[in-house]
Amino acid sequence: MFIRALHYVRSASSSSRLFSFEALVQEIKHGELAIDSGIYQEHLHRRGLSSPCTIASISTSSNKGLSTSAFEAFFEDNEEGDASCIIQEKDYLRKSHNSKEGLYVLDLIDQGSIVPDHTLYNKMLKKCTDLGKLREGRMIHEHFLKSKFKSDVFTLNTIINMYTKCGSLNDAKKMFDEMPCKDMVTWTALISGYSQNERPEEALALFPQMIELGLKPNQFTFGSLLKASGSATTDTPGRQVHAFVVNCGYSSDVYVASSLVDMYARFDRIKEAQIVFDGMVSKNEVSWNALIAFHARKGEGKDALKLFWRMQREGFKPTHFTYASVFKACASTESLEQGKWIHAHMLKSGGKLIAFVGNTILDMYAKAGSIEDASKIFDRLESRDVVSWNSMLTGLAQHGKAREAVERFEEMLKIGVLPNYITFLCVLTACSHGGLVNEGLYYLELMKKYNVEPHVDHYVTKVDLLGRAGLLNQALDFIKDMPIEPTSAIWGALLGACRMHKNTELGIFAGERCIELDHTDSGPHIILSNIYASIGRLSDVARVRKRMREIGLEKEPGNSWVKIGNADHVFVANDDAHPLNEEIRKMWAKVSEKIKQDGYVPDTSHVLAFTDQQEREARLQVHSEKLALAFALLSTPPGTRILILKNIRVCGDCHSAIKFVSKVMQRDIIVRDTKRYHHFSGGSCSCKDYW
């Protein structure tokens, strides 16, 4: 009631005002108002209302609630009595004293304690939008529709925006449909809502309706339409919107042009994106980020990094989105040193390890071969979301640190972070790579507790888990009893396990099933052909190879590469094209002799050609990973860690040889193939030969 009293005090005669003010003091003493007594006295003197009794009462009041600024604002000469000046922001969504469901401010309005205006409703709705308070927003909406301002378009637009930002698009659309009068902001608010909530078709469907009504889109409308166009199935809607952009004269608007660059980049239309980018009179960080993100997404790390440096030369400061894309680019090219440099650059520029960019840094370090640095980043993150945990678990799984992955997963559950299907896939992969069969089976059952529905990938991982452990019959029984039809990937996991454990009969069965379901993948054809070759069934080898030729499949040539400085040096088997070919061959011959003296014996079973033993051994010595390793030994100082990248699975003999090299040459060597990272040090590998 104190606010109603304030209105009366301000409007009443001098004598009655003093009486009312003294009554107001009692409200303050027993209420929730907090105003400095000196401020009271100043206002009383200014208005001729001071008395010893009043001042004494003010001085002893409890002072809880209304701020000094609100009190001062009330006594401004504005005679309208703006309620939004009296109500503090912290009270906009304060709960009702009268009911569990209501709001305090709405109660005051209903009691006649304050006279509302549309500004108060808008401020309350904005608070709901900022805090994502959908329930409270609905209450304010309902109350507003009963007020005399119910036809105010500005507030109705604010309601639509509140619903879209809170994720309730059905409420937003209902409000939109019920509005008797709509303006451009109304249409833009709903288009933006659909666009931001990943419903591009509905956003784009509103555009022709709006045009038919004769409304002219503004830059915000076009920005939202282009965002929606970027999520469409083709670039046709985006091109059509681009035509309207030109016709409406917004081509030079930096916000619209940046959205155009992003839209074209999402459809890999780099030529069009570049034309729009180059034609921009003024650029902003968004336009730069769109191009950088495109190159990072395409795995074109060098181009992304070039743009990153150019962006800064032209005076633009990288944002968190910029850094996230650049770290992704470094990850795609395994550029560890450049990634470290950019990480340092970000920190010097004041960037923080917030979850979004921190997750990409973590992922970069893991993919660039430094799981140790990835772990440090994880531990230093200001906050960790489920993506952070998934990134850490993925890195540990790929680097063969199964036990640590399990420990991290248990820690995640203990602190209350809910795992999703990716989390379980990460920890299952770690168990599979580490031979932790019992743990893996336990976590598969644990998925039910967290209501995570298994995907095909989880079934593939279970087959891999059992198969790697040599439990091939159990893996086959699981496939037969699965609640879904086995896919090519599921049979492929069993095929790989059969190759590993040399179970030719079951391997042939799995390989044929795999090819029946997907004849376009060359991998199963090659493995099946090799299995046939290993047992001398040459006619079946010829049959599989013929089928590959008929459907145009080719074996992916194996290659390995190392990064020295900023240059990638790529090698294929028996490669003689490198300028240092002679030195490389001599280096490997020297290293080969040393490791043989230490106990290395070439495993010629990995050469399927039907030649004599000597020829088989000679072929082993020119595998691409051995040539890449010899070049790295030539090109780096003693003691330097070596990272070798390979596009297919590392062969068993090379794996054995590199273990010996790590010992006799006293080097830490990392080999990343398509499945995992192998860390060789002191004659052993992190996979413990379980791969």
ZAMARGU-4260 file (C-alpha; in steps of 0.2 Angstrom, whole numbers, plus 5000, padded with zeros to 4 digits):
<rodrens>
0) 5000/5000/5000 | 5015/5011/5002 | 5016/5015/4983 | 4998/5021/4983 | 5002/5032/4998
5) 5016/5039/4989 | 5005/5044/4975 | 4993/5052/4987 | 5007/5062/4996 | 5013/5069/4980
10) 4995/5075/4974 | 4987/5080/4991 | 4987/5097/4999 | 5001/5103/5011 | 4992/5098/5027
15) 4985/5082/5021 | 5002/5078/5013 | 5011/5079/5030 | 4998/5068/5038 | 5000/5055/5024
20) 5019/5056/5024 | 5019/5052/5042 | 5007/5037/5039 | 5019/5032/5025 | 5033/5031/5037
25) 5024/5018/5047 | 5022/5008/5031 | 5041/5010/5029 | 5045/5004/5047 | 5034/4989/5045
30) 5037/4986/5026 | 5051/4982/5015 | 5057/4999/5010 | 5074/5005/5012 | 5078/5024/5010
35) 5091/5034/5018 | 5084/5046/5032 | 5094/5060/5025 | 5085/5058/5008 | 5068/5059/5017
40) 5073/5074/5026 | 5079/5083/5010 | 5063/5079/5001 | 5052/5084/5016 | 5061/5101/5017
45) 5060/5104/4999 | 5041/5102/4999 | 5038/5110/5016 | 5033/5094/5025 | 5046/5093/5038
50) 5041/5091/5057 | 5052/5084/5071 | 5040/5069/5073 | 5041/5064/5055 | 5060/5066/5055
55) 5062/5056/5071 | 5051/5042/5064 | 5061/5042/5048 | 5077/5040/5057 | 5071/5025/5067
60) 5063/5016/5052 | 5069/4998/5048 | 5075/5003/5030 | 5071/4987/5020 | 5066/4987/5002
65) 5064/5002/4991 | 5080/5010/4984 | 5085/5028/4987 | 5086/5030/4968 | 5068/5024/4966
70) 5062/5036/4980 | 5071/5050/4972 | 5064/5045/4955 | 5046/5045/4962 | 5048/5063/4968
75) 5053/5070/4951 | 5041/5083/4944 | 5033/5070/4932 | 5015/5070/4938 | 5011/5054/4928
80) 5016/5043/4942 | 5026/5031/4932 | 5025/5014/4941 | 5041/5007/4932 | 5051/5021/4941
85) 5045/5015/4958 | 5047/4996/4955 | 5065/4990/4956 | 5071/4978/4943 | 5075/4965/4956
90) 5056/4965/4960 | 5050/4963/4943 | 5048/4944/4944 | 5047/4943/4963 | 5034/4930/4970
95) 5018/4935/4976 | 5014/4936/4995 | 4997/4930/4992 | 4999/4914/4982 | 5013/4902/4977
100) 5010/4905/4958 | 5007/4923/4956 | 5019/4938/4955 | 5021/4952/4968 | 5020/4967/4955
105) 5004/4960/4947 | 4996/4958/4964 | 5000/4977/4967 | 4992/4981/4951 | 4976/4971/4955
110) 4975/4979/4972 | 4976/4996/4965 | 4992/5000/4974 | 5001/5005/4958 | 4995/5011/4942
115) 5003/5001/4928 | 5009/5007/4911 | 5015/4998/4896 | 5033/5002/4900 | 5031/4992/4916
120) 5024/4977/4906 | 5039/4978/4894 | 5052/4979/4907 | 5044/4963/4916 | 5043/4954/4899
125) 5061/4958/4895 | 5067/4951/4912 | 5058/4935/4908 | 5067/4935/4891 | 5084/4938/4899
130) 5081/4924/4912 | 5072/4912/4901 | 5057/4913/4913 | 5043/4906/4902 | 5030/4903/4916
135) 5031/4920/4923 | 5031/4927/4905 | 5014/4918/4902 | 5007/4926/4918 | 5012/4943/4913
140) 5005/4940/4895 | 4988/4935/4902 | 4988/4950/4914 | 4993/4962/4900 | 4978/4956/4889
145) 4966/4961/4903 | 4974/4979/4904 | 4969/4994/4894 | 4985/4992/4885 | 4981/4976/4877
150) 4981/4982/4859 | 4999/4990/4861 | 5008/4983/4846 | 5025/4987/4854 | 5021/4976/4869
155) 5013/4962/4859 | 5029/4961/4849 | 5039/4960/4865 | 5028/4946/4870 | 5032/4936/4854
160) 5050/4939/4856 | 5049/4933/4874 | 5041/4917/4869 | 5053/4914/4855 | 5068/4917/4866
165) 5061/4905/4879 | 5059/4892/4866 | 5040/4892/4865 | 5036/4894/4847 | 5019/4888/4848
170) 5014/4902/4860 | 5023/4914/4849 | 5014/4909/4834 | 4997/4909/4843 | 5001/4927/4849
175) 5006/4932/4831 | 4989/4924/4823 | 4979/4933/4836 | 4986/4951/4834 | 4974/4962/4824
180) 4988/4973/4818 | 5005/4968/4814 | 5020/4978/4808 | 5037/4974/4801 | 5044/4970/4819
185) 5030/4958/4822 | 5035/4948/4806 | 5053/4949/4810 | 5051/4943/4828 | 5043/4927/4823
190) 5055/4924/4808 | 5069/4927/4819 | 5062/4915/4832 | 5060/4901/4820 | 5077/4904/4813
195) 5085/4904/4830 | 5076/4888/4835 | 5082/4878/4820 | 5065/4878/4811 | 5071/4886/4795
200) 5056/4880/4784 | 5043/4890/4794 | 5054/4905/4795 | 5056/4905/4776 | 5037/4902/4773
205) 5033/4918/4782 | 5043/4928/4770 | 5032/4928/4754 | 5016/4931/4765 | 5025/4946/4772
210) 5029/4953/4755 | 5011/4950/4749 | 5005/4962/4762 | 5017/4975/4755 | 5029/4976/4770
215) 5047/4980/4767 | 5060/4969/4775 | 5073/4978/4786 | 5091/4972/4789 | 5086/4962/4804
220) 5073/4953/4794 | 5086/4949/4780 | 5098/4943/4793 | 5086/4930/4801 | 5080/4924/4784
225) 5098/4921/4778 | 5102/4912/4794 | 5087/4901/4790 | 5092/4899/4772 | 5109/4893/4778
230) 5100/4878/4787 | 5089/4874/4772 | 5092/4858/4761 | 5098/4868/4746 | 5105/4886/4743
235) 5090/4891/4732 | 5080/4900/4746 | 5096/4909/4750 | 5099/4915/4733 | 5081/4921/4732
240) 5083/4931/4748 | 5099/4938/4741 | 5089/4945/4726 | 5077/4954/4738 | 5092/4961/4747
245) 5099/4969/4731 | 5081/4975/4726 | 5078/4983/4744 | 5095/4991/4744 | 5103/4982/4758
250) 5118/4975/4749 | 5130/4987/4758 | 5123/4984/4775 | 5137/4975/4785 | 5125/4965/4795
255) 5116/4958/4780 | 5132/4956/4769 | 5140/4946/4784 | 5124/4935/4784 | 5126/4932/4765
260) 5144/4927/4767 | 5139/4915/4781 | 5125/4908/4771 | 5135/4904/4755 | 5149/4897/4765
265) 5138/4884/4773 | 5133/4878/4756 | 5152/4877/4751 | 5149/4891/4739 | 5166/4899/4742
270) 5166/4908/4726 | 5150/4918/4730 | 5155/4920/4748 | 5171/4928/4743 | 5163/4939/4730
275) 5151/4946/4743 | 5165/4947/4756 | 5177/4957/4744 | 5163/4968/4739 | 5159/4974/4757
280) 5163/4992/4759 | 5165/4989/4778 | 5168/4972/4786 | 5165/4966/4803 | 5171/4951/4814
285) 5156/4941/4808 | 5160/4942/4790 | 5178/4937/4794 | 5172/4923/4805 | 5161/4916/4792
290) 5175/4913/4780 | 5187/4907/4793 | 5174/4894/4799 | 5171/4888/4781 | 5189/4884/4778
295) 5190/4876/4796 | 5175/4866/4792 | 5182/4860/4776 | 5198/4855/4784 | 5208/4868/4775
300) 5218/4873/4790 | 5231/4883/4780 | 5218/4894/4772 | 5209/4897/4789 | 5225/4902/4797
305) 5230/4914/4783 | 5213/4923/4785 | 5216/4924/4804 | 5232/4933/4802 | 5225/4944/4788
310) 5210/4949/4799 | 5221/4956/4812 | 5232/4965/4800 | 5217/4974/4794 | 5213/4979/4812
315) 5199/4967/4817 | 5201/4959/4834 | 5197/4940/4835 | 5182/4935/4845 | 5179/4918/4854
320) 5170/4912/4838 | 5186/4916/4828 | 5197/4907/4840 | 5186/4892/4840 | 5187/4891/4821
325) 5205/4893/4821 | 5208/4880/4834 | 5197/4868/4824 | 5208/4872/4809 | 5224/4868/4819
330) 5216/4851/4824 | 5212/4847/4806 | 5230/4849/4801 | 5237/4843/4818 | 5247/4859/4819
335) 5252/4858/4837 | 5265/4872/4837 | 5253/4884/4828 | 5239/4879/4840 | 5250/4883/4855
340) 5255/4900/4848 | 5237/4905/4845 | 5232/4899/4862 | 5246/4910/4869 | 5239/4924/4858
345) 5222/4922/4864 | 5227/4923/4882 | 5238/4938/4879 | 5223/4946/4871 | 5212/4944/4887
350) 5203/4928/4881 | 5197/4916/4894 | 5195/4897/4895 | 5176/4898/4894 | 5167/4882/4890
355) 5164/4886/4871 | 5182/4890/4866 | 5190/4880/4879 | 5182/4864/4872 | 5189/4868/4855
360) 5207/4871/4863 | 5205/4854/4872 | 5200/4845/4856 | 5214/4854/4846 | 5228/4848/4858
365) 5220/4830/4859 | 5220/4829/4840 | 5237/4837/4837 | 5244/4823/4848 | 5246/4831/4865
370) 5234/4823/4877 | 5244/4830/4891 | 5240/4848/4886 | 5222/4843/4883 | 5221/4837/4901
375) 5228/4853/4908 | 5216/4863/4898 | 5201/4853/4904 | 5207/4855/4922 | 5208/4874/4920
380) 5191/4877/4911 | 5181/4890/4921 | 5166/4879/4919 | 5163/4862/4911 | 5148/4856/4902
385) 5144/4839/4894 | 5153/4844/4878 | 5169/4847/4889 | 5168/4830/4897 | 5164/4822/4880
390) 5179/4830/4872 | 5191/4824/4886 | 5184/4807/4886 | 5186/4806/4867 | 5204/4812/4868
395) 5208/4799/4881 | 5200/4785/4871 | 5209/4789/4856 | 5226/4790/4865 | 5224/4773/4873
400) 5221/4780/4891 | 5206/4768/4895 | 5208/4768/4914 | 5209/4787/4915 | 5194/4789/4903
405) 5184/4777/4915 | 5190/4787/4930 | 5185/4804/4922 | 5168/4796/4918 | 5165/4791/4935
410) 5170/4808/4941 | 5158/4816/4929 | 5143/4805/4936 | 5148/4809/4954 | 5147/4828/4952
415) 5130/4826/4943 | 5134/4830/4925 | 5121/4820/4915 | 5129/4809/4901 | 5121/4809/4884
420) 5123/4796/4870 | 5140/4803/4864 | 5147/4802/4882 | 5143/4783/4883 | 5150/4781/4865
425) 5166/4789/4871 | 5168/4779/4887 | 5163/4763/4877 | 5176/4766/4864 | 5189/4769/4878
430) 5185/4752/4886 | 5186/4744/4868 | 5203/4751/4865 | 5209/4746/4882 | 5202/4729/4883
435) 5190/4733/4898 | 5177/4721/4893 | 5168/4720/4910 | 5168/4739/4912 | 5161/4741/4894
440) 5147/4729/4897 | 5142/4738/4913 | 5142/4755/4905 | 5130/4748/4891 | 5118/4743/4905
445) 5120/4759/4914 | 5113/4768/4898 | 5096/4762/4904 | 5097/4771/4921 | 5100/4788/4912
450) 5087/4785/4899 | 5099/4785/4884 | 5093/4775/4870 | 5107/4765/4861 | 5111/4771/4843
455) 5119/4760/4830 | 5136/4767/4835 | 5134/4759/4852 | 5130/4742/4845 | 5146/4744/4834
460) 5156/4748/4849 | 5150/4733/4859 | 5154/4721/4844 | 5171/4729/4843 | 5173/4727/4862
465) 5170/4709/4862 | 5179/4706/4846 | 5195/4714/4851 | 5195/4703/4867 | 5194/4688/4856
470) 5176/4684/4861 | 5170/4682/4843 | 5156/4670/4846 | 5149/4681/4859 | 5150/4695/4847
475) 5141/4685/4834 | 5127/4680/4846 | 5125/4698/4851 | 5123/4703/4833 | 5110/4689/4830
480) 5100/4695/4846 | 5101/4714/4843 | 5084/4724/4843 | 5089/4731/4826 | 5094/4724/4809
485) 5113/4723/4809 | 5121/4736/4798 | 5137/4736/4787 | 5146/4745/4801 | 5141/4731/4814
490) 5147/4717/4802 | 5163/4727/4798 | 5167/4728/4817 | 5166/4709/4818 | 5176/4707/4802
495) 5190/4718/4809 | 5191/4707/4824 | 5192/4691/4814 | 5206/4698/4804 | 5215/4703/4821
500) 5212/4685/4828 | 5215/4676/4812 | 5198/4668/4812 | 5196/4666/4793 | 5179/4656/4793
505) 5170/4669/4803 | 5179/4683/4795 | 5173/4677/4778 | 5155/4676/4784 | 5156/4694/4791
510) 5164/4701/4776 | 5151/4694/4764 | 5137/4701/4775 | 5146/4718/4776 | 5147/4719/4757
515) 5129/4714/4754 | 5123/4728/4765 | 5135/4741/4757 | 5145/4737/4741 | 5151/4755/4740
520) 5164/4754/4754 | 5181/4748/4748 | 5187/4743/4765 | 5178/4727/4768 | 5182/4721/4750
525) 5201/4724/4754 | 5200/4715/4771 | 5190/4700/4764 | 5202/4699/4749 | 5217/4698/4761
530) 5208/4685/4771 | 5206/4674/4756 | 5224/4677/4751 | 5231/4672/4768 | 5223/4655/4766
535) 5227/4653/4747 | 5210/4655/4740 | 5216/4664/4725 | 5200/4662/4715 | 5190/4671/4728
540) 5203/4684/4729 | 5201/4687/4710 | 5182/4687/4712 | 5182/4700/4725 | 5194/4711/4715
545) 5184/4709/4700 | 5168/4715/4709 | 5178/4730/4715 | 5183/4734/4697 | 5165/4732/4690
550) 5158/4744/4703 | 5173/4756/4701 | 5180/4754/4719 | 5199/4757/4722 | 5210/4753/4736
555) 5214/4769/4746 | 5233/4770/4744 | 5241/4771/4761 | 5252/4786/4765 | 5261/4794/4780
560) 5266/4811/4783 | 5276/4822/4795 | 5275/4840/4798 | 5292/4849/4798 | 5291/4868/4801
565) 5276/4873/4791 | 5278/4860/4778 | 5270/4843/4776 | 5281/4829/4769 | 5270/4815/4762
570) 5276/4797/4759 | 5269/4782/4751 | 5275/4764/4751 | 5292/4762/4741 | 5292/4781/4739
575) 5307/4788/4729 | 5300/4805/4724 | 5306/4814/4739 | 5321/4826/4736 | 5331/4817/4751
580) 5326/4800/4745 | 5344/4793/4745 | 5347/4800/4763 | 5330/4793/4769 | 5334/4776/4763
585) 5352/4776/4771 | 5344/4782/4787 | 5332/4768/4788 | 5345/4755/4783 | 5355/4761/4798
590) 5341/4762/4810 | 5334/4745/4804 | 5351/4737/4807 | 5351/4744/4825 | 5334/4738/4830
595) 5338/4720/4823 | 5353/4720/4834 | 5341/4724/4848 | 5329/4710/4844 | 5317/4716/4830
600) 5312/4702/4818 | 5302/4708/4802 | 5285/4700/4802 | 5283/4695/4784 | 5265/4689/4786
605) 5260/4707/4783 | 5265/4706/4765 | 5252/4696/4755 | 5262/4695/4739 | 5267/4678/4734
610) 5286/4680/4734 | 5301/4673/4743 | 5305/4678/4761 | 5319/4690/4755 | 5307/4700/4744
615) 5294/4700/4757 | 5306/4708/4770 | 5312/4720/4757 | 5294/4726/4754 | 5292/4728/4773
620) 5306/4740/4774 | 5299/4753/4762 | 5282/4755/4770 | 5276/4773/4771 | 5277/4775/4790
625) 5295/4769/4790 | 5300/4781/4777 | 5291/4795/4786 | 5300/4790/4802 | 5317/4790/4794
630) 5314/4807/4787 | 5309/4814/4804 | 5325/4807/4812 | 5335/4816/4799 | 5326/4832/4800
635) 5324/4835/4819 | 5336/4837/4833 | 5340/4822/4845 | 5327/4820/4858 | 5313/4829/4849
640) 5296/4821/4849 | 5290/4814/4832 | 5272/4814/4826 | 5268/4803/4811 | 5250/4804/4803
645) 5243/4789/4793 | 5227/4788/4783 | 5224/4770/4786 | 5228/4757/4800 | 5246/4756/4804
650) 5253/4739/4799 | 5258/4726/4813 | 5276/4725/4807 | 5278/4744/4807 | 5271/4745/4824
655) 5283/4732/4831 | 5298/4741/4822 | 5293/4758/4829 | 5293/4752/4847 | 5311/4746/4844
660) 5316/4763/4836 | 5309/4773/4851 | 5321/4763/4862 | 5337/4763/4852 | 5335/4781/4846
665) 5328/4787/4862 | 5314/4796/4854 | 5296/4798/4859 | 5286/4794/4844 | 5267/4796/4841
670) 5258/4788/4826 | 5240/4793/4823 | 5231/4781/4811 | 5212/4780/4807 | 5208/4772/4824
675) 5219/4780/4838 | 5235/4787/4843 | 5250/4776/4847 | 5262/4783/4859 | 5279/4774/4858
680) 5292/4777/4871 | 5307/4766/4878 | 5302/4751/4867 | 5283/4750/4872 | 5267/4757/4865
685) 5253/4765/4875 | 5241/4753/4866 | 5250/4739/4875 | 5249/4729/4859 | 5230/4728/4861
690) 5224/4736/4845
</rodrens>
